[in-house]
């Protein structure tokens, strides 16, 4: 049984706003994330997420993988 991938595109948004939106989405998906049945993938084009997301969500017990997917675009995968 695979993980369900939930996608959230926040391109064009700035960091404080994206972090707030991702916190809310993680809270909504918490049961599935904790169970390992869901993964949240967030696409952004604001560089500070490279440092902010891993610091924020690793404190909460999540793994965060950041991948550069374009000249100014990143994909953050948040999972348990």
Residue frames relative to the residue before (quaternion, step in Angstrom):
aa qw qx qy qz dx dy dz
X 1.0000 0.0000 0.0000 0.0000 0.00 0.00 0.00
X 0.2824 -0.7950 0.5178 0.1417 3.60 -0.68 1.09
X 0.5913 -0.5558 0.4519 0.3705 3.47 -1.38 0.09
X 0.3884 -0.6662 0.5754 0.2725 3.54 -1.16 0.59
X 0.2385 -0.7697 0.5792 0.1237 3.57 -0.80 1.03
X 0.1344 -0.7663 0.6267 0.0431 3.55 -0.77 1.14
X 0.1764 -0.8170 0.5454 0.0628 3.57 -0.65 1.12
X 0.0367 -0.7696 0.6374 -0.0133 3.53 -1.12 0.83
X 0.1334 -0.7909 0.5942 0.0603 3.59 -0.63 1.12
X 0.0249 -0.8037 0.5937 -0.0305 3.55 -0.74 1.12
X 0.2280 0.7864 -0.5381 0.2000 3.55 1.12 0.64
X 0.7721 0.3199 -0.2623 0.4824 3.54 -1.00 0.88
X 0.6400 0.4989 -0.3231 0.4869 3.59 1.29 -0.08
X 0.4265 -0.6981 0.5100 0.2659 3.59 -1.15 0.58
X 0.7569 -0.4840 0.2289 0.3747 3.53 -1.26 0.60
X 0.6781 0.4851 -0.3408 0.4344 3.61 0.63 -0.92
X 0.6634 0.4954 -0.2981 0.4750 3.56 0.96 -0.84
X 0.6633 0.4979 -0.3243 0.4549 3.60 0.89 -0.84
X 0.6438 0.5237 -0.3313 0.4490 3.59 0.94 -0.80
X 0.6367 0.5190 -0.3198 0.4722 3.59 1.00 -0.79
X 0.6687 0.4969 -0.2990 0.4653 3.58 0.91 -0.88
X 0.6696 0.4897 -0.3046 0.4680 3.58 0.96 -0.83
X 0.5996 0.5432 -0.3596 0.4649 3.62 1.02 -0.71
X 0.6627 0.5053 -0.3007 0.4639 3.58 0.91 -0.94
X 0.6744 0.4908 -0.2994 0.4634 3.60 0.90 -0.90
X 0.6235 0.5217 -0.3394 0.4731 3.61 1.01 -0.76
X 0.6385 0.5171 -0.3290 0.4655 3.61 0.97 -0.80
X 0.6513 0.5173 -0.3107 0.4601 3.60 0.99 -0.82
X 0.7620 0.3755 -0.1748 0.4979 3.57 1.03 -0.87
X 0.3294 0.8184 -0.4482 0.1446 3.56 1.30 -0.12
X 0.6511 0.5206 -0.3353 0.4389 3.61 0.84 -0.86
X 0.7019 0.4585 -0.2622 0.4780 3.59 0.88 -0.95
X 0.6285 0.5199 -0.3340 0.4723 3.58 1.04 -0.74
X 0.6667 0.5065 -0.2990 0.4578 3.58 0.89 -0.96
X 0.6904 0.4758 -0.2702 0.4731 3.58 1.03 -0.81
X 0.4602 -0.6930 0.4392 0.3392 3.58 1.25 -0.31
X 0.5327 0.6425 -0.4015 0.3773 3.58 1.26 0.23
X 0.7594 0.2738 -0.1746 0.5638 3.60 1.27 -0.19
X 0.1244 -0.7340 0.6635 0.0744 3.51 -1.31 0.60
X 0.2440 -0.7517 0.5943 0.1493 3.56 -0.98 0.85
X 0.0858 -0.7740 0.6267 0.0292 3.56 -0.85 1.05
X 0.0782 -0.8033 0.5902 -0.0165 3.54 -0.70 1.17
X 0.1599 -0.7694 0.6128 0.0831 3.57 -0.84 1.01
X 0.0405 0.7963 -0.5989 0.0741 3.56 -0.81 1.07
X 0.2271 -0.7570 0.5915 0.1597 3.53 -1.30 0.28
X 0.5445 0.5658 -0.3999 0.4729 3.55 1.18 0.70
X 0.4587 -0.7696 0.3784 0.2325 3.58 -0.28 1.32
X 0.6075 0.5947 -0.3916 0.3521 3.70 0.84 -0.65
X 0.5330 0.6262 -0.4286 0.3743 3.63 1.12 -0.32
X 0.5354 0.6392 -0.4048 0.3754 3.58 1.14 -0.56
X 0.7446 0.3309 -0.1979 0.5449 3.60 1.07 -0.67
X 0.6990 0.5307 -0.2833 0.3866 3.57 0.86 -0.96
X 0.6862 0.4955 -0.3149 0.4295 3.61 0.77 -0.90
X 0.6716 0.4747 -0.3339 0.4606 3.65 0.77 -0.85
X 0.6536 0.5102 -0.3245 0.4552 3.61 0.92 -0.81
X 0.6836 0.5018 -0.2824 0.4485 3.58 0.88 -0.93
X 0.8022 0.3533 -0.1769 0.4476 3.57 0.63 -1.08
X 0.5792 0.5496 -0.4006 0.4495 3.62 1.12 -0.34
X 0.5839 0.5632 -0.3643 0.4573 3.61 1.14 -0.56
X 0.7047 0.4436 -0.2423 0.4980 3.56 1.18 -0.61
X 0.6189 -0.5975 0.3200 0.3968 3.57 1.29 0.21
X 0.5590 0.5996 -0.3978 0.4120 3.59 1.22 0.27
X 0.4007 -0.6425 0.5884 0.2836 3.52 -1.33 0.41
X 0.0717 -0.7853 0.6141 0.0320 3.57 -0.98 0.83
X 0.0799 -0.7699 0.6330 0.0171 3.53 -0.80 1.09
X 0.1383 -0.7793 0.6082 0.0600 3.56 -0.89 0.97
X 0.0181 -0.7907 0.6113 -0.0258 3.54 -0.86 0.99
X 0.3520 -0.7021 0.5754 0.2282 3.57 -0.91 0.92
X 0.0856 -0.8383 0.5384 0.0042 3.57 -0.61 1.13
X 0.7836 0.0910 -0.0749 0.6100 3.57 1.29 0.08
X 0.7506 -0.3934 0.2604 0.4626 3.58 -1.26 0.05
X 0.8023 0.0367 -0.0038 0.5957 3.60 1.05 -0.71
X 0.5753 0.5660 -0.3811 0.4511 3.56 1.07 0.75
X 0.0883 -0.7867 0.6107 0.0181 3.53 -1.09 0.85
X 0.2308 -0.7247 0.6316 0.1504 3.50 -1.26 0.61
X 0.1187 -0.7714 0.6231 0.0509 3.56 -0.80 1.06
X 0.1367 -0.7652 0.6257 0.0655 3.58 -0.86 1.02
X 0.0773 -0.7908 0.6071 -0.0006 3.55 -0.72 1.12
X 0.1844 0.7720 -0.5825 0.1752 3.54 -0.73 1.14
X 0.5677 -0.5784 0.4576 0.3658 3.52 -1.32 0.15
